[in-house]
């Protein structure tokens, strides 16, 4: 189980490195072909009835273009992340990580965009590698350290 825990830790940290370095290829390396990423309109919208999709199901070309454009039009101010929990199935074929994030971007017009709150990253073991299948948008919780 410790080996599997370290594999999940690696993919969470790889994603963080991708954001830190704005490395689109590294970021796209974590996504499963069936990845979907619903986002709440705000960090306080816990009711999934209000959630939306910015991008459809993972499509390498479409997502690459989206993130290349985002990184060209935004400057990373800071990216602080703290893993709160990693849970692995007893079969060691599925996992999720709960991460508190405080990621702040400034766009080319000087507008700040702050992703502040808690996310849940869901992974599946695909052949010999772990890939992300789902990720919640950023939500604030009373017990979260980031609010």
C-alpha positions in Angstrom: 0.0 0.0 0.0 2.9 2.4 0.7 4.1 2.0 -2.9 0.6 2.9 -4.2 0.4 5.9 -1.8 3.7 7.2 -3.2 2.5 6.8 -6.8 -0.6 9.0 -6.0 1.7 11.5 -4.2 3.8 11.6 -7.4 0.9 12.3 -9.7 -0.4 15.1 -7.4 3.0 16.6 -7.2 3.5 16.3 -11.0 0.3 18.3 -11.5 1.6 21.0 -9.1 4.9 21.1 -11.0 3.0 21.5 -14.3 1.0 24.5 -12.9 4.2 26.0 -11.4 6.1 25.8 -14.6 3.2 26.2 -17.0 4.2 23.0 -18.7 1.2 22.0 -20.8 2.7 18.6 -21.8 3.4 17.7 -18.2 -0.1 18.8 -17.2 -1.8 16.7 -19.9 0.2 13.7 -18.9 -2.0 13.2 -15.8 -5.3 12.9 -17.5 -7.2 9.7 -18.4 -8.9 9.7 -21.8 -12.3 9.8 -20.0 -11.4 12.7 -17.8 -14.1 15.3 -17.0 -13.7 18.4 -14.9 -16.9 20.0 -13.6 -16.6 23.5 -12.1 -18.8 25.4 -9.6 -19.6 29.0 -10.6 -18.0 30.0 -7.3 -16.2 28.3 -4.4 -19.3 28.5 -2.3 -21.6 26.6 -4.8 -21.5 23.1 -3.3 -24.7 22.1 -5.0 -23.6 20.2 -8.2 -26.9 21.3 -9.8 -25.1 24.6 -10.4 -21.8 23.2 -11.7 -20.7 23.6 -15.3 -18.1 22.3 -17.8 -15.5 24.6 -19.2 -14.1 21.8 -21.4 -15.7 18.6 -22.5 -14.3 15.1 -22.0 -10.5 15.1 -22.3 -9.3 15.7 -25.8 -5.6 16.2 -26.0 -5.5 18.7 -28.8 -8.4 20.8 -27.5 -7.1 20.8 -23.9 -3.6 21.6 -25.1 -4.8 24.6 -27.0 -6.9 25.8 -24.0 -4.0 25.6 -21.5 -1.4 27.0 -24.0 -3.7 30.0 -24.4 -4.3 30.3 -20.6 -0.6 30.2 -19.8 0.1 32.8 -22.5 -2.5 35.2 -21.1 -1.9 34.6 -17.3 1.0 35.0 -15.0 1.2 32.8 -11.9 1.5 34.8 -8.8 1.6 31.9 -6.4 0.6 28.2 -6.2 0.3 26.9 -2.7 -1.0 23.3 -2.3 -1.4 21.1 0.8 -2.5 17.5 0.5 -5.1 16.8 3.2 -5.8 13.1 2.5 -5.0 10.3 0.0 -7.5 7.4 0.0 -6.8 4.2 -2.0 -9.2 1.4 -2.7 -8.4 -1.9 -1.1 -7.9 -3.3 -4.6 -5.3 -0.5 -5.2 -6.9 0.3 -8.5 -8.6 3.6 -7.6 -7.7 6.6 -5.4 -8.5 10.1 -4.6 -6.6 13.0 -3.1 -8.1 15.9 -1.2 -5.9 19.0 -1.7 -6.3 22.6 -0.3 -5.1 25.0 -2.9 -4.4 28.7 -3.1 -3.4 29.4 -6.7 -3.5 33.0 -7.9 -3.1 34.2 -11.5 -3.0 37.6 -13.1 -4.3 38.0 -16.6 -2.9 40.4 -19.2 -5.4 43.0 -18.2 -4.1 42.9 -14.6 -7.2 41.1 -13.2 -6.5 38.5 -10.5 -8.1 35.1 -10.5 -7.7 33.2 -7.3 -8.4 29.5 -7.0 -8.8 29.2 -3.2 -10.3 26.2 -1.4 -10.5 22.4 -1.5 -10.5 20.0 -4.5 -10.9 16.3 -4.9 -8.7 14.6 -7.5 -9.9 11.1 -8.6 -7.5 8.6 -10.1 -7.7 5.2 -11.7 -4.9 2.7 -12.4 -4.8 2.4 -16.2 -2.5 -0.5 -17.2 0.6 0.4 -15.2 0.1 4.1 -14.6 -2.3 6.3 -12.6 -4.4 8.8 -14.4 -6.9 11.4 -13.3 -10.5 10.6 -14.2 -12.3 13.4 -12.4 -11.5 16.6 -10.5 -13.9 18.8 -8.7 -13.7 22.6 -9.1 -12.4 24.6 -6.1 -14.8 24.7 -3.2 -14.6 26.3 0.2 -15.5 24.3 3.3 -15.8 25.3 6.9 -13.1 22.8 7.9 -10.8 23.9 5.1 -7.7 25.8 6.2 -8.1 28.1 3.1 -11.0 30.4 3.7 
